[in-house]
Amino acid sequence: MNKPEEIAARIKKGAVLFYAGTENCGICRADKPRIKKMAENWKISLCEIDPIEHPKIRAAYCLFTSPVVILFFDGKELHRQARIIDFKELEYRIKQLQESLD
């Protein structure tokens, strides 16, 4: 996925965790598997990008640092975290979303 249009189309459908992290960032490398596992556990689609490789996406989603994780539902941003990811807060937000859909 390397075009803003492709990502926009993907995040328009249901719940999506959008994760932006770079390969040369220690925090990104540590957080990436946790984000993947969280998406898998909650059965949420995961969209990953390296913001350095995709400047148009970086600009479109205001990615000024990394890592960044954004929870989308039907194309709307519900929750965003950057740099230090609070996994308990992120899980709480996902749980809120799942409960509202039930």
PABA-152224 format. One record per atom (N, C-alpha, C, O, CB): x, y, z; residue in three letters. Coordinates in steps of 0.001 Angstrom, whole numbers, padded with zeros to 6 digits, always signed. Glycine has a CB too. Layout:
REM residues N
REC    east   north      up res
REC       X       Y       Z Ala
...
END
This chain:
REM residues 102
REC    east   north      up res
REC +000846 -001165 +000000 Met
REC +000000 +000000 +000000 Met
REC +000900 +001240 +000000 Met
REC +001642 +001467 +000956 Met
REC -000967 -000008 +001222 Met
REC +000838 +002023 -001045 Asn
REC +001727 +003175 -001084 Asn
REC +001062 +004449 -001593 Asn
REC +001745 +005427 -001898 Asn
REC +002903 +002861 -001938 Asn
REC -000247 +004443 -001685 Lys
REC -000944 +005633 -002127 Lys
REC -001988 +006023 -001092 Lys
REC -002648 +005156 -000519 Lys
REC -001594 +005409 -003502 Lys
REC -002145 +007325 -000846 Pro
REC -003167 +007766 +000109 Pro
REC -004560 +007270 -000239 Pro
REC -005361 +006994 +000655 Pro
REC -003181 +009267 +000188 Pro
REC -004862 +007154 -001540 Glu
REC -006188 +006689 -001956 Glu
REC -006429 +005249 -001531 Glu
REC -007540 +004896 -001134 Glu
REC -006347 +006817 -003471 Glu
REC -005390 +004410 -001613 Glu
REC -005520 +003005 -001221 Glu
REC -005779 +002885 +000279 Glu
REC -006609 +002087 +000714 Glu
REC -004253 +002219 -001606 Glu
REC -005069 +003674 +001050 Ile
REC -005265 +003639 +002498 Ile
REC -006643 +004184 +002850 Ile
REC -007343 +003611 +003685 Ile
REC -004164 +004446 +003220 Ile
REC -007035 +005283 +002222 Ala
REC -008354 +005864 +002485 Ala
REC -009454 +004858 +002179 Ala
REC -010429 +004766 +002925 Ala
REC -008558 +007143 +001654 Ala
REC -009316 +004109 +001102 Ala
REC -010315 +003096 +000748 Ala
REC -010344 +001986 +001790 Ala
REC -011412 +001487 +002145 Ala
REC -010023 +002508 -000644 Ala
REC -009192 +001609 +002267 Arg
REC -009122 +000523 +003253 Arg
REC -009711 +000928 +004601 Arg
REC -010398 +000128 +005237 Arg
REC -007678 +000081 +003440 Arg
REC -009454 +002147 +005042 Ile
REC -009943 +002553 +006363 Ile
REC -011421 +002938 +006356 Ile
REC -011998 +003179 +007416 Ile
REC -009123 +003714 +006877 Ile
REC -012035 +002998 +005184 Lys
REC -013459 +003348 +005105 Lys
REC -014370 +002206 +005541 Lys
REC -015556 +002417 +005796 Lys
REC -013811 +003760 +003692 Lys
REC -013824 +001006 +005626 Lys
REC -014655 -000170 +005886 Lys
REC -014369 -000751 +007266 Lys
REC -013355 -001420 +007461 Lys
REC -014424 -001237 +004809 Lys
REC -015252 -000500 +008213 Gly
REC -015139 -001113 +009532 Gly
REC -014022 -000544 +010382 Gly
REC -013541 +000566 +010156 Gly
REC -014937 -002571 +009385 Gly
REC -013622 -001339 +011369 Ala
REC -012572 -000926 +012307 Ala
REC -011202 -001259 +011727 Ala
REC -010974 -002362 +011228 Ala
REC -012759 -001615 +013687 Ala
REC -010296 -000289 +011801 Val
REC -008940 -000462 +011282 Val
REC -007957 +000166 +012247 Val
REC -008149 +001292 +012705 Val
REC -008794 +000159 +009871 Val
REC -006893 -000577 +012552 Leu
REC -005761 -000010 +013279 Leu
REC -004729 +000392 +012238 Leu
REC -004261 -000445 +011466 Leu
REC -005162 -001028 +014331 Leu
REC -004385 +001638 +012216 Phe
REC -003389 +002175 +011288 Phe
REC -002109 +002365 +012096 Phe
REC -002101 +003076 +013100 Phe
REC -003871 +003538 +010614 Phe
REC -001033 +001728 +011653 Tyr
REC +000232 +001804 +012382 Tyr
REC +001321 +002343 +011473 Tyr
REC +001556 +001806 +010390 Tyr
REC +000631 +000422 +012939 Tyr
REC +001987 +003404 +011910 Ala
REC +003090 +003990 +011164 Ala
REC +004342 +003926 +012024 Ala
REC +004401 +004516 +013103 Ala
REC +002774 +005456 +010744 Ala
REC +005330 +003211 +011540 Gly
REC +006588 +003085 +012273 Gly
REC +007730 +002852 +011307 Gly
REC +007535 +002338 +010206 Gly
REC +006515 +001944 +013299 Gly
REC +008923 +003236 +011730 Thr
REC +010091 +003084 +010878 Thr
REC +010944 +001909 +011353 Thr
REC +010876 +001498 +012511 Thr
REC +010919 +004381 +010862 Thr
REC +011740 +001384 +010440 Glu
REC +012597 +000238 +010756 Glu
REC +013784 +000603 +011650 Glu
REC +014290 -000246 +012384 Glu
REC +013107 -000382 +009476 Glu
REC +014225 +001848 +011592 Asn
REC +015393 +002241 +012384 Asn
REC +015023 +002857 +013732 Asn
REC +015848 +003520 +014360 Asn
REC +016234 +003219 +011601 Asn
REC +013797 +002641 +014172 Cys
REC +013301 +003170 +015447 Cys
REC +013115 +002005 +016415 Cys
REC +012345 +001083 +016143 Cys
REC +011956 +003959 +015254 Cys
REC +013807 +002046 +017521 Gly
REC +013726 +000973 +018506 Gly
REC +012338 +000814 +019097 Gly
REC +011860 -000306 +019274 Gly
REC +014710 +001218 +019607 Gly
REC +011688 +001927 +019401 Ile
REC +010332 +001868 +019960 Ile
REC +009373 +001271 +018929 Ile
REC +008515 +000459 +019275 Ile
REC +009851 +003286 +020396 Ile
REC +009516 +001668 +017676 Cys
REC +008651 +001136 +016615 Cys
REC +008807 -000376 +016498 Cys
REC +007818 -001100 +016393 Cys
REC +008974 +001806 +015264 Cys
REC +010046 -000848 +016517 Arg
REC +010303 -002286 +016408 Arg
REC +009718 -003040 +017596 Arg
REC +009249 -004167 +017441 Arg
REC +011807 -002554 +016306 Arg
REC +009739 -002434 +018773 Ala
REC +009183 -003081 +019968 Ala
REC +007659 -003051 +019962 Ala
REC +007022 -004008 +020401 Ala
REC +009710 -002401 +021234 Ala
REC +007067 -001966 +019470 Asp
REC +005605 -001820 +019495 Asp
REC +004895 -002577 +018381 Asp
REC +003758 -003017 +018557 Asp
REC +005242 -000370 +019406 Asp
REC +005549 -002732 +017246 Lys
REC +004904 -003339 +016073 Lys
REC +004308 -004718 +016369 Lys
REC +003149 -004942 +016020 Lys
REC +005905 -003457 +014940 Lys
REC +005033 -005654 +016994 Pro
REC +004430 -006958 +017267 Pro
REC +003247 -006872 +018233 Pro
REC +002297 -007647 +018123 Pro
REC +005475 -007895 +017829 Pro
REC +003302 -005947 +019163 Arg
REC +002190 -005769 +020112 Arg
REC +000943 -005240 +019408 Arg
REC -000174 -005662 +019707 Arg
REC +002597 -004810 +021245 Arg
REC +001142 -004323 +018483 Ile
REC +000024 -003785 +017704 Ile
REC -000580 -004889 +016837 Ile
REC -001802 -005015 +016751 Ile
REC +000488 -002592 +016822 Ile
REC +000277 -005690 +016193 Lys
REC -000206 -006791 +015360 Lys
REC -001034 -007775 +016184 Lys
REC -002105 -008210 +015760 Lys
REC +000975 -007518 +014695 Lys
REC -000527 -008117 +017359 Lys
REC -001228 -009069 +018227 Lys
REC -002569 -008490 +018688 Lys
REC -003573 -009200 +018749 Lys
REC -000351 -009433 +019452 Lys
REC -002573 -007206 +019008 Met
REC -003804 -006561 +019443 Met
REC -004846 -006587 +018319 Met
REC -006012 -006894 +018567 Met
REC -003524 -005109 +019887 Met
REC -004441 -006275 +017110 Ala
REC -005361 -006301 +015966 Ala
REC -005888 -007718 +015745 Ala
REC -007070 -007921 +015467 Ala
REC -004658 -005782 +014684 Ala
REC -005005 -008671 +015871 Glu
REC -005388 -010074 +015705 Glu
REC -006376 -010511 +016794 Glu
REC -007390 -011142 +016494 Glu
REC -004140 -010973 +015732 Glu
REC -006084 -010179 +018042 Asn
REC -006950 -010562 +019162 Asn
REC -008339 -009953 +019056 Asn
REC -009333 -010606 +019374 Asn
REC -006317 -010148 +020473 Asn
REC -008410 -008709 +018610 Trp
REC -009696 -008019 +018512 Trp
REC -010341 -008168 +017134 Trp
REC -011425 -007641 +016887 Trp
REC -009516 -006550 +018830 Trp
REC -009664 -008891 +016243 Lys
REC -010172 -009114 +014876 Lys
REC -010436 -007798 +014155 Lys
REC -011501 -007569 +013581 Lys
REC -011459 -009949 +014913 Lys
REC -009420 -006949 +014214 Ile
REC -009472 -005648 +013555 Ile
REC -008443 -005649 +012431 Ile
REC -007338 -006169 +012588 Ile
REC -009206 -004479 +014570 Ile
REC -008805 -005078 +011327 Ser
REC -007887 -004956 +010205 Ser
REC -006706 -004073 +010598 Ser
REC -006876 -003083 +011310 Ser
REC -008609 -004382 +008967 Ser
REC -005523 -004428 +010139 Leu
REC -004316 -003658 +010437 Leu
REC -003737 -003106 +009147 Leu
REC -003583 -003828 +008162 Leu
REC -003268 -004526 +011175 Leu
REC -003424 -001835 +009164 Cys
REC -002811 -001161 +008030 Cys
REC -001470 -000605 +008512 Cys
REC -001442 +000265 +009382 Cys
REC -003744 -000021 +007453 Cys
REC -000368 -001093 +007961 Glu
REC +000968 -000666 +008395 Glu
REC +001687 +000079 +007276 Glu
REC +001595 -000289 +006104 Glu
REC +001805 -001878 +008845 Glu
REC +002398 +001125 +007658 Ile
REC +003246 +001822 +006683 Ile
REC +004524 +002304 +007370 Ile
REC +004583 +002439 +008592 Ile
REC +002484 +003022 +006039 Ile
REC +005523 +002553 +006562 Asp
REC +006735 +003231 +007014 Asp
REC +006605 +004667 +006515 Asp
REC +006693 +004904 +005310 Asp
REC +008068 +002521 +006476 Asp
REC +006399 +005623 +007409 Pro
REC +006137 +006992 +006962 Pro
REC +007297 +007630 +006194 Pro
REC +007078 +008554 +005410 Pro
REC +005806 +007844 +008147 Pro
REC +008502 +007162 +006402 Ile
REC +009641 +007724 +005662 Ile
REC +009560 +007336 +004187 Ile
REC +009933 +008119 +003314 Ile
REC +010983 +007238 +006270 Ile
REC +009077 +006140 +003913 Glu
REC +008966 +005671 +002530 Glu
REC +007754 +006256 +001794 Glu
REC +007684 +006197 +000566 Glu
REC +008886 +004160 +002511 Glu
REC +006802 +006820 +002548 His
REC +005563 +007309 +001947 His
REC +005243 +008733 +002406 His
REC +004372 +008923 +003255 His
REC +004401 +006372 +002294 His
REC +005935 +009732 +001858 Pro
REC +005731 +011109 +002303 Pro
REC +004316 +011636 +002069 Pro
REC +003838 +012459 +002849 Pro
REC +006704 +012001 +001611 Pro
REC +003639 +011184 +001018 Lys
REC +002272 +011656 +000771 Lys
REC +001325 +011144 +001856 Lys
REC +000429 +011868 +002292 Lys
REC +001782 +011202 -000624 Lys
REC +001518 +009921 +002282 Ile
REC +000691 +009357 +003348 Ile
REC +001023 +010042 +004668 Ile
REC +000136 +010338 +005470 Ile
REC +000900 +007825 +003461 Ile
REC +002307 +010287 +004880 Arg
REC +002750 +011001 +006091 Arg
REC +002063 +012363 +006177 Arg
REC +001615 +012773 +007248 Arg
REC +004296 +011178 +006094 Arg
REC +001986 +013051 +005058 Ala
REC +001335 +014368 +005033 Ala
REC -000178 +014245 +005186 Ala
REC -000791 +015018 +005922 Ala
REC +001667 +015102 +003728 Ala
REC -000774 +013291 +004506 Ala
REC -002230 +013143 +004532 Ala
REC -002760 +012823 +005921 Ala
REC -003861 +013240 +006281 Ala
REC -002655 +012063 +003571 Ala
REC -001973 +012080 +006705 Tyr
REC -002429 +011661 +008037 Tyr
REC -001677 +012358 +009173 Tyr
REC -001732 +011916 +010320 Tyr
REC -002277 +010161 +008180 Tyr
REC -000985 +013433 +008854 Cys
REC -000276 +014252 +009853 Cys
REC +000605 +013399 +010763 Cys
REC +000472 +013437 +011986 Cys
REC -001280 +015040 +010702 Cys
REC +001497 +012640 +010157 Leu
REC +002404 +011770 +010898 Leu
REC +003719 +012516 +011091 Leu
REC +004598 +012478 +010230 Leu
REC +002627 +010407 +010152 Leu
REC +003845 +013193 +012228 Phe
REC +005007 +014027 +012493 Phe
REC +006099 +013309 +013272 Phe
REC +007211 +013824 +013390 Phe
REC +004588 +015249 +013240 Phe
REC +005803 +012142 +013798 Thr
REC +006746 +011367 +014588 Thr
REC +006421 +009898 +014377 Thr
REC +005499 +009566 +013632 Thr
REC +006687 +011756 +016105 Thr
REC +007153 +009035 +015014 Ser
REC +006806 +007621 +014965 Ser
REC +007231 +006966 +016277 Ser
REC +008191 +007410 +016906 Ser
REC +007478 +006919 +013746 Ser
REC +006542 +005943 +016683 Pro
REC +005399 +005335 +016030 Pro
REC +004120 +006130 +016259 Pro
REC +004007 +006926 +017191 Pro
REC +005219 +003920 +016520 Pro
REC +003164 +005882 +015369 Val
REC +001830 +006453 +015488 Val
REC +000843 +005319 +015269 Val
REC +001000 +004519 +014347 Val
REC +001600 +007628 +014464 Val
REC -000165 +005253 +016110 Val
REC -001240 +004289 +015916 Val
REC -002564 +005069 +015951 Val
REC -002812 +005878 +016845 Val
REC -001204 +003148 +017019 Val
REC -003394 +004794 +014948 Ile
REC -004686 +005477 +014844 Ile
REC -005770 +004410 +014711 Ile
REC -005655 +003488 +013903 Ile
REC -004715 +006476 +013622 Ile
REC -006803 +004547 +015500 Leu
REC -007959 +003662 +015403 Leu
REC -009017 +004376 +014567 Leu
REC -009485 +005457 +014925 Leu
REC -008515 +003276 +016828 Leu
REC -009384 +003753 +013448 Phe
REC -010410 +004288 +012561 Phe
REC -011637 +003391 +012603 Phe
REC -011535 +002184 +012819 Phe
REC -009879 +004418 +011116 Phe
REC -012795 +004001 +012394 Phe
REC -014006 +003224 +012154 Phe
REC -014776 +003908 +011039 Phe
REC -015131 +005083 +011140 Phe
REC -014878 +003092 +013452 Phe
REC -015030 +003161 +009976 Asp
REC -015728 +003664 +008784 Asp
REC -015135 +004989 +008304 Asp
REC -015864 +005912 +007940 Asp
REC -017224 +003839 +009080 Asp
REC -013812 +005068 +008309 Gly
REC -013112 +006234 +007779 Gly
REC -012933 +007388 +008733 Gly
REC -012311 +008392 +008386 Gly
REC -013818 +006717 +006614 Gly
REC -013473 +007260 +009942 Lys
REC -013353 +008347 +010918 Lys
REC -012332 +007987 +011982 Lys
REC -012322 +006872 +012503 Lys
REC -014715 +008653 +011569 Lys
REC -011484 +008936 +012292 Glu
REC -010475 +008736 +013325 Glu
REC -011142 +008792 +014699 Glu
REC -011776 +009785 +015055 Glu
REC -009348 +009801 +013214 Glu
REC -010990 +007718 +015456 Leu
REC -011568 +007654 +016793 Leu
REC -010537 +007889 +017891 Leu
REC -010854 +008448 +018941 Leu
REC -012228 +006319 +016999 Leu
REC -009311 +007462 +017643 His
REC -008284 +007548 +018684 His
REC -006914 +007557 +018012 His
REC -006674 +006841 +017040 His
REC -008403 +006359 +019702 His
REC -006015 +008393 +018561 Arg
REC -004657 +008490 +018015 Arg
REC -003670 +008551 +019167 Arg
REC -003902 +009210 +020181 Arg
REC -004504 +009739 +017090 Arg
REC -002559 +007843 +018981 Gln
REC -001448 +007927 +019927 Gln
REC -000151 +008016 +019131 Gln
REC -000024 +007435 +018053 Gln
REC -001431 +006696 +020899 Gln
REC +000796 +008745 +019676 Ala
REC +002088 +008896 +019011 Ala
REC +003219 +008820 +020032 Ala
REC +003061 +009160 +021204 Ala
REC +002149 +010230 +018239 Ala
REC +004355 +008364 +019541 Arg
REC +005584 +008188 +020323 Arg
REC +005471 +007109 +021381 Arg
REC +005930 +005988 +021163 Arg
REC +005961 +009479 +020980 Arg
REC +004882 +007412 +022505 Ile
REC +004734 +006440 +023585 Ile
REC +003309 +005909 +023521 Ile
REC +002354 +006625 +023826 Ile
REC +005050 +007078 +024995 Ile
REC +003174 +004657 +023124 Ile
REC +001857 +004055 +022967 Ile
REC +001408 +003480 +024309 Ile
REC +002090 +002644 +024902 Ile
REC +001875 +002952 +021868 Ile
REC +000253 +003942 +024772 Asp
REC -000356 +003421 +025991 Asp
REC -001286 +002285 +025559 Asp
REC -002419 +002520 +025138 Asp
REC -001137 +004553 +026797 Asp
REC -000793 +001063 +025671 Phe
REC -001533 -000086 +025167 Phe
REC -002820 -000339 +025949 Phe
REC -003794 -000838 +025383 Phe
REC -000660 -001317 +025210 Phe
REC -002841 -000008 +027227 Lys
REC -004072 -000170 +028000 Lys
REC -005146 +000789 +027494 Lys
REC -006308 +000412 +027349 Lys
REC -003807 +000064 +029501 Lys
REC -004751 +002014 +027233 Glu
REC -005697 +003009 +026699 Glu
REC -006182 +002593 +025311 Glu
REC -007372 +002691 +025010 Glu
REC -005038 +004412 +026635 Glu
REC -005265 +002133 +024476 Leu
REC -005640 +001703 +023133 Leu
REC -006616 +000529 +023200 Leu
REC -007610 +000504 +022475 Leu
REC -004388 +001315 +022322 Leu
REC -006339 -000424 +024054 Glu
REC -007238 -001567 +024193 Glu
REC -008607 -001130 +024729 Glu
REC -009640 -001649 +024305 Glu
REC -006615 -002624 +025124 Glu
REC -008605 -000191 +025646 Tyr
REC -009867 +000351 +026178 Tyr
REC -010693 +000974 +025043 Tyr
REC -011902 +000756 +024965 Tyr
REC -009586 +001414 +027291 Tyr
REC -010049 +001736 +024176 Arg
REC -010757 +002388 +023058 Arg
REC -011303 +001351 +022076 Arg
REC -012413 +001495 +021562 Arg
REC -009815 +003368 +022319 Arg
REC -010519 +000313 +021825 Ile
REC -010979 -000754 +020929 Ile
REC -012178 -001465 +021558 Ile
REC -013161 -001767 +020882 Ile
REC -009830 -001771 +020635 Ile
REC -012080 -001725 +022856 Lys
REC -013176 -002386 +023564 Lys
REC -014443 -001532 +023511 Lys
REC -015537 -002057 +023300 Lys
REC -012781 -002667 +025030 Lys
REC -014302 -000226 +023701 Gln
REC -015445 +000680 +023603 Gln
REC -016102 +000577 +022227 Gln
REC -017326 +000503 +022112 Gln
REC -015007 +002130 +023874 Gln
REC -015271 +000573 +021194 Leu
REC -015779 +000473 +019826 Leu
REC -016508 -000848 +019630 Leu
REC -017616 -000874 +019095 Leu
REC -014632 +000607 +018807 Leu
REC -015893 -001938 +020057 Gln
REC -016513 -003256 +019885 Gln
REC -017854 -003336 +020626 Gln
REC -018825 -003874 +020095 Gln
REC -015562 -004364 +020388 Gln
REC -017903 -002805 +021840 Glu
REC -019151 -002824 +022618 Glu
REC -020239 -001989 +021972 Glu
REC -021415 -002348 +022033 Glu
REC -018901 -002324 +024028 Glu
REC -019863 -000882 +021354 Ser
REC -020868 -000037 +020690 Ser
REC -021434 -000714 +019444 Ser
REC -022531 -000381 +018994 Ser
REC -020256 +001320 +020310 Ser
REC -020686 -001660 +018894 Leu
REC -021149 -002352 +017683 Leu
REC -022021 -003556 +018006 Leu
REC -022773 -004031 +017155 Leu
REC -019962 -002796 +016848 Leu
REC -021920 -004049 +019232 Asp
REC -022699 -005234 +019630 Asp
REC -024127 -004914 +019937 Asp
REC -024899 -005808 +020284 Asp
REC -022083 -005888 +020822 Asp
END
